[in-house]
Amino acid sequence: MRVLVLGAGQLARMMALEAIPLNIEVQAFDVRSDQIVDPINQQVLGEGLQQALRDADVVTAEFEHIPLAVLEPCEQSGKFLPGSRAILSGGDRRIEKALLQQAGVASAAYAEVHSKAELEEAVQQLGLPLVLKSALEGYDGKGQWRLKQIEQLDTVWAEVAQFLKQASKKAKQGIVAEQFIPFDYEVSLVGARGKDGQCVYYPLTENHHVNGVLSVSLPRSAHPLQAQAERMFQSLASELDYVGVLAIEFFAVADRLLVNEIAPRVHNSGHWSQQGADTSQFANHIRAVCGLPLGDTSLLRPTLMVNILGLDQLPDCVLGIPGLHLHWYGKAPRPGRKMGHINLAADSADALAQHFAQLIALLPAEDFPELAQMQSRIS
């Protein structure tokens, strides 16, 4: 069986690595170059979407920001999972918000904003502070503005208007103004839904961000909000008739979850599953879209994940820490780019905390800020 992944980055690479033991071949279609590539070694295998679709048994995606010119023929092929509606929902905040309402899943109150006058109306309707987010291509903290006080409105709108002007050549860019949520912490749920509707769930994962980019993920077994998160997942997955891995990011506010955003794909906050679960998120996505039984998602042992941003090497001595696994993506370094990740696992929470402290001491603090803030969460 051959799976075609739209996108040729690290997520396609990790899916391909997990597909090998299943005797499933994975190819990737680079939507920028129109080339078919091996996602592991980046060797060019062919060119053109039609050839890629013709040779594939199943088509899936590693990211949401896929041009309609690519999405439409994939949908028409009848091979595309989880389907264009799911991908569009993850790539456009306006569609995502409408989906959440249709599925009856709670999220921050919002308004679409196209002008300064509409922003003023949003302030009246939703109150302050507000978070303004670009409808398209906003991720890792990009395309966002915070409006805290009414005196900032002119300045913030000037920045947003300039952004919209620069984006005018792109399809239907817009702004969503969301009510700011004073959350306690952020969590994500990664789950998988098979072709038969069966759902499996990884443990809720606590996430720490630095400058809007995920830094550390820490899965929690028996989290008190796990059942609530699973119900919300089921509602969304059923609404979309979803097949594959789906990630949902939440704000935790006391004993209530509010959806921040969805990702219709394998997700950065689920990378820990490579060492912390019997079946990783990458293996379960391949299983789901190929119609195979889904694997066990239980947390086998205390585990955490640390993102590596902008660096293509670490001190060799980190490999001496028990339970540490390095995952490099084979990418050229540039500031802020996701270059790889570290998975750290141990037999107990105390041991994980000790090994995490060892890791923090060995990593350059300027490149890995605020790691210590997650130490206190390990228990």
KAWOHU-V749396 format. One line per field, one symbol per residue. ss: DSSP state (2 for helix, 1 for strand, 0 for the rest). burial: + if it has 9 or more other ideal C-beta (glycine too) atoms within 8 Angstrom, else -. A space follows every 10 residues. Layout:
ss->???
burial->???
This chain:
ss->0111110002 2222222222 0000111111 0000111000 0001111022 2222200111 1000000222 2222220001 0002222222 2122222222 2200001001 1110022222 2222220001 1111010000 0001111002 2222222222 2222220000 0000111110 0000111111 1110000011 1000111111 0011111110 0000022222 2222222222 0001111111 1110011111 1110000222 0022221000 2222222220 0000000010 0011111110 0000022222 0001111100 0000000111 1111100022 2222222222 2200000000 222222200
burial->-+++++++++ +++++++++- -+-+-+++++ +--++++++- -+---+--+- +++-++-+++ ++++-+---+ +++++-+-++ ++++-+++++ +++++++-++ --+-+-++-+ +++----+++ +++--+-+-+ ++++++++-- -+-+-++--- -++--++-++ +-++--+--- --++++++++ +-+--+++++ ++++----++ +++++++++- --++++++++ --+-++-+++ -+++++++++ -+++++++++ +++---++++ ++++++++++ +++++++-++ ++++++++++ ---++-+-+- -+++++++++ +--+---+-- +-+++++-+- +-----++++ ++++++--+- ++++++++++ -++---++-- +--++--+-
